[in-house]
Amino acid sequence: MCCRALRSYCVPAGFLALESGFATAPRIPLDWGAAGGDIFPRMKPLLRLASVFVFSAALQLSAATGGNSSAIEKEISRLDASRVDALVKADFKALDQLFADDMVYVHSAGKIDTKKPYMATLTSGNLVYASVRYDPPAQVLVAGPDTAIVTGRANLEIKNKAGQLTKRVLTTTTVYVRRAAGWKVVSYQATPVP
């Protein structure tokens, strides 16, 4: 919509120009680039190249995950269910295989562990998962052909070494990455739900 007082200037669509000359956005000349007077002559080839690059990258990502996204989502859902099952059953061998050696585990209290200290806490009996249940079911986001993120609200019952049971509700994020040895948990973070 062009302002009547300044016909050579225009306010971008969606912005309101007032008759007093005030506008919510700067006015842009209508004749930018008209009659061969390109304001940024060197930018056109770069913009075209950047557009082609971005479009190509988007197509490759879409092709890489598009047809395979559903299969990855199912596989990750199965793996995450097996992770939860292994935690409750104290199946340390299964957990060791599922966790990447460089895994980062962020506890709900903010403590940060890597795989070895976290596994040591589990095997020592200092942290025992009596039950873990997602309610509603966890959501899987396939972020690429080799990356998936599982988020959910987990209801946990945890026992300490003395046998004291604690119930917790946490929002969790688990990141899986496909490596040469298969899908691995590379990151886990739990946040308490107030």
CYANA upper distance limits for C-alpha pairs under 8 A (distance plus 0.5 A):
  1 MET  CA     10 CYS  CA      6.95
  1 MET  CA     11 VAL  CA      6.71
  1 MET  CA     12 PRO  CA      7.80
  1 MET  CA     13 ALA  CA      7.03
  1 MET  CA     17 ALA  CA      8.47
  2 CYS  CA      6 LEU  CA      8.09
  2 CYS  CA      7 ARG  CA      6.78
  2 CYS  CA      9 TYR  CA      7.10
  2 CYS  CA     10 CYS  CA      5.12
  2 CYS  CA     11 VAL  CA      6.69
  2 CYS  CA     17 ALA  CA      8.42
  3 CYS  CA      7 ARG  CA      6.59
  3 CYS  CA      9 TYR  CA      7.69
  3 CYS  CA     10 CYS  CA      7.08
  3 CYS  CA     11 VAL  CA      8.08
  3 CYS  CA     17 ALA  CA      6.95
  3 CYS  CA     18 LEU  CA      8.22
  3 CYS  CA     19 GLU  CA      7.73
  4 ARG  CA     19 GLU  CA      8.28
  5 ALA  CA     19 GLU  CA      8.00
  8 SER  CA     29 PRO  CA      6.38
  8 SER  CA     30 LEU  CA      6.37
  8 SER  CA     31 ASP  CA      8.02
  9 TYR  CA     27 ARG  CA      6.23
  9 TYR  CA     28 ILE  CA      5.93
  9 TYR  CA     29 PRO  CA      4.87
  9 TYR  CA     30 LEU  CA      6.07
 10 CYS  CA     27 ARG  CA      5.90
 10 CYS  CA     28 ILE  CA      5.79
 10 CYS  CA     29 PRO  CA      6.61
 10 CYS  CA     30 LEU  CA      6.61
 11 VAL  CA     15 PHE  CA      6.87
 11 VAL  CA     16 LEU  CA      7.99
 11 VAL  CA     17 ALA  CA      7.22
 11 VAL  CA     23 ALA  CA      8.35
 11 VAL  CA     25 ALA  CA      7.30
 11 VAL  CA     26 PRO  CA      7.39
 11 VAL  CA     27 ARG  CA      5.46
 11 VAL  CA     28 ILE  CA      6.74
 12 PRO  CA     25 ALA  CA      8.15
 12 PRO  CA     27 ARG  CA      8.06
 12 PRO  CA     28 ILE  CA      8.00
 15 PHE  CA     23 ALA  CA      8.05
 15 PHE  CA     24 THR  CA      6.69
 15 PHE  CA     25 ALA  CA      7.11
 16 LEU  CA     23 ALA  CA      6.67
 16 LEU  CA     24 THR  CA      6.78
 17 ALA  CA     21 GLY  CA      7.78
 17 ALA  CA     22 PHE  CA      6.98
 17 ALA  CA     23 ALA  CA      5.04
 17 ALA  CA     24 THR  CA      7.38
 18 LEU  CA     22 PHE  CA      5.96
 18 LEU  CA     23 ALA  CA      6.33
 23 ALA  CA     27 ARG  CA      8.34
 32 TRP  CA     37 GLY  CA      7.52
 32 TRP  CA     38 ASP  CA      7.12
 32 TRP  CA     39 ILE  CA      6.94
 33 GLY  CA     37 GLY  CA      5.27
 33 GLY  CA     38 ASP  CA      4.37
 33 GLY  CA     39 ILE  CA      6.32
 34 ALA  CA     38 ASP  CA      7.41
 40 PHE  CA     44 LYS  CA      7.85
 42 ARG  CA     46 LEU  CA      7.70
 43 MET  CA     47 LEU  CA      6.38
 44 LYS  CA     48 ARG  CA      6.62
 45 PRO  CA     49 LEU  CA      6.61
 46 LEU  CA     50 ALA  CA      6.50
 47 LEU  CA     51 SER  CA      6.46
 48 ARG  CA     52 VAL  CA      6.71
 49 LEU  CA     53 PHE  CA      6.67
 50 ALA  CA     54 VAL  CA      6.59
 51 SER  CA     55 PHE  CA      6.51
 52 VAL  CA     56 SER  CA      6.48
 53 PHE  CA     57 ALA  CA      6.61
 54 VAL  CA     58 ALA  CA      6.63
 55 PHE  CA     59 LEU  CA      6.71
 56 SER  CA     60 GLN  CA      6.66
 57 ALA  CA     61 LEU  CA      6.68
 58 ALA  CA     62 SER  CA      6.53
 59 LEU  CA     63 ALA  CA      6.43
 60 GLN  CA     64 ALA  CA      6.43
 61 LEU  CA     65 THR  CA      6.67
 61 LEU  CA     66 GLY  CA      8.27
 61 LEU  CA    144 GLY  CA      7.23
 61 LEU  CA    145 PRO  CA      8.25
 62 SER  CA     66 GLY  CA      5.48
 63 ALA  CA     67 GLY  CA      7.42
 64 ALA  CA     68 ASN  CA      7.58
 64 ALA  CA    144 GLY  CA      7.76
 64 ALA  CA    145 PRO  CA      6.22
 65 THR  CA     69 SER  CA      5.32
 65 THR  CA    142 VAL  CA      8.13
 65 THR  CA    144 GLY  CA      6.38
 65 THR  CA    145 PRO  CA      5.71
 68 ASN  CA     72 ILE  CA      6.71
 68 ASN  CA    145 PRO  CA      8.28
 69 SER  CA     73 GLU  CA      6.56
 69 SER  CA    142 VAL  CA      6.81
 69 SER  CA    145 PRO  CA      8.16
 70 SER  CA     74 LYS  CA      6.76
 71 ALA  CA     75 GLU  CA      6.69
 72 ILE  CA     76 ILE  CA      6.55
 72 ILE  CA    142 VAL  CA      7.53
 72 ILE  CA    145 PRO  CA      8.47
 72 ILE  CA    148 ALA  CA      8.46
 73 GLU  CA     77 SER  CA      6.60
 73 GLU  CA    140 VAL  CA      6.53
 73 GLU  CA    141 LEU  CA      7.70
 73 GLU  CA    142 VAL  CA      6.89
 73 GLU  CA    148 ALA  CA      8.21
 74 LYS  CA     78 ARG  CA      6.71
 75 GLU  CA     79 LEU  CA      6.65
 76 ILE  CA     80 ASP  CA      6.46
 76 ILE  CA    140 VAL  CA      7.79
 76 ILE  CA    148 ALA  CA      7.75
 76 ILE  CA    176 TYR  CA      8.22
 77 SER  CA     81 ALA  CA      6.66
 77 SER  CA    140 VAL  CA      7.40
 78 ARG  CA     82 SER  CA      6.76
 79 LEU  CA     83 ARG  CA      6.68
 80 ASP  CA     84 VAL  CA      6.77
 80 ASP  CA    150 VAL  CA      8.37
 81 ALA  CA     85 ASP  CA      6.61
 82 SER  CA     86 ALA  CA      6.46
 83 ARG  CA     87 LEU  CA      6.74
 83 ARG  CA     94 ALA  CA      8.26
 83 ARG  CA     95 LEU  CA      7.09
 83 ARG  CA     98 LEU  CA      7.86
 84 VAL  CA     88 VAL  CA      6.90
 84 VAL  CA    132 VAL  CA      7.05
 85 ASP  CA     89 LYS  CA      6.56
 86 ALA  CA     90 ALA  CA      6.12
 86 ALA  CA     91 ASP  CA      5.19
 86 ALA  CA     92 PHE  CA      7.60
 86 ALA  CA     94 ALA  CA      6.88
 86 ALA  CA     95 LEU  CA      6.86
 87 LEU  CA     91 ASP  CA      6.98
 87 LEU  CA     92 PHE  CA      8.30
 87 LEU  CA     95 LEU  CA      7.93
 87 LEU  CA    128 VAL  CA      8.41
 87 LEU  CA    129 TYR  CA      6.60
 88 VAL  CA    128 VAL  CA      8.01
 88 VAL  CA    129 TYR  CA      5.55
 88 VAL  CA    130 ALA  CA      6.19
 88 VAL  CA    131 SER  CA      6.30
 88 VAL  CA    132 VAL  CA      7.51
 90 ALA  CA    122 LEU  CA      8.20
 90 ALA  CA    123 THR  CA      8.47
 90 ALA  CA    128 VAL  CA      8.07
 90 ALA  CA    129 TYR  CA      8.28
 91 ASP  CA     95 LEU  CA      6.95
 92 PHE  CA     96 ASP  CA      6.43
 92 PHE  CA    119 MET  CA      8.08
 92 PHE  CA    122 LEU  CA      8.42
 92 PHE  CA    123 THR  CA      7.67
 93 LYS  CA     97 GLN  CA      6.85
 94 ALA  CA     98 LEU  CA      6.70
 95 LEU  CA     99 PHE  CA      6.44
 96 ASP  CA    100 ALA  CA      8.40
 96 ASP  CA    119 MET  CA      8.16
 97 GLN  CA    184 LYS  CA      8.42
 98 LEU  CA    183 TRP  CA      7.85
 98 LEU  CA    184 LYS  CA      5.73
 98 LEU  CA    185 VAL  CA      6.69
 99 PHE  CA    103 MET  CA      6.85
 99 PHE  CA    115 LYS  CA      7.43
 99 PHE  CA    184 LYS  CA      5.92
 99 PHE  CA    185 VAL  CA      5.29
 99 PHE  CA    186 VAL  CA      7.16
100 ALA  CA    115 LYS  CA      7.81
100 ALA  CA    184 LYS  CA      5.71
100 ALA  CA    185 VAL  CA      6.11
100 ALA  CA    186 VAL  CA      5.95
101 ASP  CA    114 THR  CA      8.48
101 ASP  CA    115 LYS  CA      6.53
101 ASP  CA    116 LYS  CA      8.43
102 ASP  CA    114 THR  CA      7.14
102 ASP  CA    115 LYS  CA      7.14
102 ASP  CA    186 VAL  CA      7.08
103 MET  CA    114 THR  CA      6.01
103 MET  CA    115 LYS  CA      5.94
103 MET  CA    185 VAL  CA      7.02
103 MET  CA    186 VAL  CA      4.71
103 MET  CA    187 SER  CA      5.90
103 MET  CA    188 TYR  CA      8.41
104 VAL  CA    112 ILE  CA      7.47
104 VAL  CA    113 ASP  CA      6.45
104 VAL  CA    114 THR  CA      5.29
104 VAL  CA    115 LYS  CA      7.31
104 VAL  CA    186 VAL  CA      6.74
104 VAL  CA    187 SER  CA      5.30
104 VAL  CA    188 TYR  CA      6.96
105 TYR  CA    112 ILE  CA      6.21
105 TYR  CA    113 ASP  CA      5.48
105 TYR  CA    114 THR  CA      6.31
105 TYR  CA    115 LYS  CA      7.77
105 TYR  CA    118 TYR  CA      7.89
105 TYR  CA    187 SER  CA      6.30
105 TYR  CA    188 TYR  CA      5.36
105 TYR  CA    189 GLN  CA      6.59
106 VAL  CA    110 GLY  CA      6.52
106 VAL  CA    111 LYS  CA      6.31
106 VAL  CA    112 ILE  CA      5.04
106 VAL  CA    113 ASP  CA      6.82
106 VAL  CA    187 SER  CA      8.42
106 VAL  CA    188 TYR  CA      6.52
106 VAL  CA    189 GLN  CA      5.08
106 VAL  CA    190 ALA  CA      6.90
107 HIS  CA    111 LYS  CA      5.74
107 HIS  CA    112 ILE  CA      6.79
107 HIS  CA    113 ASP  CA      8.28
107 HIS  CA    189 GLN  CA      6.70
107 HIS  CA    190 ALA  CA      6.11
107 HIS  CA    191 THR  CA      8.16
108 SER  CA    170 LEU  CA      7.95
108 SER  CA    189 GLN  CA      7.65
108 SER  CA    190 ALA  CA      5.13
108 SER  CA    191 THR  CA      5.33
108 SER  CA    192 PRO  CA      6.31
109 ALA  CA    191 THR  CA      8.24
109 ALA  CA    192 PRO  CA      8.44
113 ASP  CA    117 PRO  CA      6.50
113 ASP  CA    118 TYR  CA      6.32
114 THR  CA    118 TYR  CA      6.71
115 LYS  CA    119 MET  CA      6.46
116 LYS  CA    120 ALA  CA      6.58
117 PRO  CA    121 THR  CA      6.73
118 TYR  CA    122 LEU  CA      6.94
119 MET  CA    123 THR  CA      6.57
120 ALA  CA    124 SER  CA      6.42
121 THR  CA    125 GLY  CA      7.08
121 THR  CA    126 ASN  CA      6.05
121 THR  CA    127 LEU  CA      6.53
122 LEU  CA    126 ASN  CA      6.81
122 LEU  CA    127 LEU  CA      5.80
122 LEU  CA    128 VAL  CA      7.04
125 GLY  CA    160 ASN  CA      7.60
125 GLY  CA    161 LYS  CA      6.09
126 ASN  CA    159 LYS  CA      8.46
126 ASN  CA    160 ASN  CA      5.79
126 ASN  CA    161 LYS  CA      5.37
127 LEU  CA    158 ILE  CA      7.36
127 LEU  CA    159 LYS  CA      6.71
127 LEU  CA    160 ASN  CA      5.83
127 LEU  CA    161 LYS  CA      7.46
128 VAL  CA    158 ILE  CA      6.08
128 VAL  CA    159 LYS  CA      5.48
128 VAL  CA    160 ASN  CA      6.74
128 VAL  CA    161 LYS  CA      8.29
129 TYR  CA    156 LEU  CA      7.74
129 TYR  CA    157 GLU  CA      6.63
129 TYR  CA    158 ILE  CA      5.13
129 TYR  CA    159 LYS  CA      6.84
130 ALA  CA    156 LEU  CA      7.99
130 ALA  CA    157 GLU  CA      5.71
130 ALA  CA    158 ILE  CA      5.94
130 ALA  CA    159 LYS  CA      7.04
131 SER  CA    155 ASN  CA      8.34
131 SER  CA    156 LEU  CA      6.02
131 SER  CA    157 GLU  CA      5.58
131 SER  CA    158 ILE  CA      7.65
132 VAL  CA    154 ALA  CA      6.97
132 VAL  CA    155 ASN  CA      6.23
132 VAL  CA    156 LEU  CA      5.06
132 VAL  CA    157 GLU  CA      7.14
133 ARG  CA    154 ALA  CA      5.99
133 ARG  CA    155 ASN  CA      5.69
133 ARG  CA    156 LEU  CA      7.05
134 TYR  CA    138 ALA  CA      6.47
134 TYR  CA    152 GLY  CA      6.85
134 TYR  CA    153 ARG  CA      6.05
134 TYR  CA    154 ALA  CA      4.87
134 TYR  CA    155 ASN  CA      6.66
135 ASP  CA    152 GLY  CA      7.98
135 ASP  CA    153 ARG  CA      6.36
135 ASP  CA    154 ALA  CA      6.81
135 ASP  CA    155 ASN  CA      7.65
136 PRO  CA    152 GLY  CA      7.74
136 PRO  CA    153 ARG  CA      7.28
137 PRO  CA    152 GLY  CA      7.27
137 PRO  CA    153 ARG  CA      8.38
138 ALA  CA    150 VAL  CA      6.90
138 ALA  CA    151 THR  CA      6.03
138 ALA  CA    152 GLY  CA      4.81
138 ALA  CA    153 ARG  CA      7.55
139 GLN  CA    150 VAL  CA      6.06
139 GLN  CA    151 THR  CA      5.83
139 GLN  CA    152 GLY  CA      6.65
140 VAL  CA    148 ALA  CA      7.29
140 VAL  CA    149 ILE  CA      6.18
140 VAL  CA    150 VAL  CA      5.05
140 VAL  CA    151 THR  CA      7.14
141 LEU  CA    148 ALA  CA      6.08
141 LEU  CA    149 ILE  CA      5.60
141 LEU  CA    150 VAL  CA      6.88
142 VAL  CA    147 THR  CA      6.78
142 VAL  CA    148 ALA  CA      4.91
142 VAL  CA    149 ILE  CA      6.99
143 ALA  CA    147 THR  CA      5.87
143 ALA  CA    148 ALA  CA      5.83
143 ALA  CA    149 ILE  CA      7.58
144 GLY  CA    148 ALA  CA      7.47
146 ASP  CA    177 VAL  CA      5.96
146 ASP  CA    178 ARG  CA      5.22
146 ASP  CA    179 ARG  CA      8.16
147 THR  CA    175 VAL  CA      7.82
147 THR  CA    176 TYR  CA      6.25
147 THR  CA    177 VAL  CA      5.08
147 THR  CA    178 ARG  CA      6.90
148 ALA  CA    175 VAL  CA      6.46
148 ALA  CA    176 TYR  CA      5.68
148 ALA  CA    177 VAL  CA      7.05
149 ILE  CA    173 THR  CA      7.33
149 ILE  CA    174 THR  CA      6.25
149 ILE  CA    175 VAL  CA      5.07
149 ILE  CA    176 TYR  CA      6.68
150 VAL  CA    172 THR  CA      8.35
150 VAL  CA    173 THR  CA      6.11
150 VAL  CA    174 THR  CA      5.55
150 VAL  CA    175 VAL  CA      6.88
150 VAL  CA    176 TYR  CA      8.47
151 THR  CA    171 THR  CA      7.78
151 THR  CA    172 THR  CA      5.97
151 THR  CA    173 THR  CA      5.04
151 THR  CA    174 THR  CA      7.00
152 GLY  CA    171 THR  CA      6.15
152 GLY  CA    172 THR  CA      5.96
152 GLY  CA    173 THR  CA      7.41
153 ARG  CA    169 VAL  CA      7.40
153 ARG  CA    170 LEU  CA      6.11
153 ARG  CA    171 THR  CA      4.92
153 ARG  CA    172 THR  CA      6.74
154 ALA  CA    169 VAL  CA      6.17
154 ALA  CA    170 LEU  CA      5.69
154 ALA  CA    171 THR  CA      6.65
154 ALA  CA    172 THR  CA      7.37
155 ASN  CA    167 LYS  CA      7.88
155 ASN  CA    168 ARG  CA      6.43
155 ASN  CA    169 VAL  CA      5.12
155 ASN  CA    170 LEU  CA      7.07
156 LEU  CA    167 LYS  CA      6.16
156 LEU  CA    168 ARG  CA      5.64
156 LEU  CA    169 VAL  CA      6.73
156 LEU  CA    170 LEU  CA      8.28
157 GLU  CA    165 LEU  CA      6.98
157 GLU  CA    166 THR  CA      6.08
157 GLU  CA    167 LYS  CA      5.01
157 GLU  CA    168 ARG  CA      6.90
158 ILE  CA    165 LEU  CA      6.08
158 ILE  CA    166 THR  CA      5.68
158 ILE  CA    167 LYS  CA      6.89
158 ILE  CA    168 ARG  CA      8.31
159 LYS  CA    163 GLY  CA      5.86
159 LYS  CA    164 GLN  CA      5.82
159 LYS  CA    165 LEU  CA      5.03
159 LYS  CA    166 THR  CA      6.79
160 ASN  CA    164 GLN  CA      6.07
160 ASN  CA    165 LEU  CA      7.43
168 ARG  CA    192 PRO  CA      7.94
169 VAL  CA    192 PRO  CA      6.65
169 VAL  CA    193 VAL  CA      6.13
170 LEU  CA    190 ALA  CA      6.41
170 LEU  CA    191 THR  CA      5.81
170 LEU  CA    192 PRO  CA      4.98
170 LEU  CA    193 VAL  CA      5.76
171 THR  CA    190 ALA  CA      6.24
171 THR  CA    191 THR  CA      5.66
171 THR  CA    192 PRO  CA      6.84
171 THR  CA    193 VAL  CA      6.93
172 THR  CA    188 TYR  CA      7.75
172 THR  CA    189 GLN  CA      6.15
172 THR  CA    190 ALA  CA      4.98
172 THR  CA    191 THR  CA      6.82
173 THR  CA    187 SER  CA      8.40
173 THR  CA    188 TYR  CA      6.14
173 THR  CA    189 GLN  CA      5.79
173 THR  CA    190 ALA  CA      7.11
174 THR  CA    185 VAL  CA      7.36
174 THR  CA    186 VAL  CA      8.32
174 THR  CA    187 SER  CA      6.26
174 THR  CA    188 TYR  CA      4.94
174 THR  CA    189 GLN  CA      7.12
175 VAL  CA    185 VAL  CA      6.26
175 VAL  CA    186 VAL  CA      6.31
175 VAL  CA    187 SER  CA      5.59
175 VAL  CA    188 TYR  CA      6.87
176 TYR  CA    183 TRP  CA      6.64
176 TYR  CA    184 LYS  CA      5.83
176 TYR  CA    185 VAL  CA      5.03
176 TYR  CA    186 VAL  CA      6.38
176 TYR  CA    187 SER  CA      7.85
177 VAL  CA    183 TRP  CA      5.96
177 VAL  CA    184 LYS  CA      5.97
177 VAL  CA    185 VAL  CA      7.07
177 VAL  CA    186 VAL  CA      7.09
178 ARG  CA    182 GLY  CA      5.79
178 ARG  CA    183 TRP  CA      4.63
178 ARG  CA    184 LYS  CA      6.74
179 ARG  CA    183 TRP  CA      6.49
179 ARG  CA    184 LYS  CA      7.54
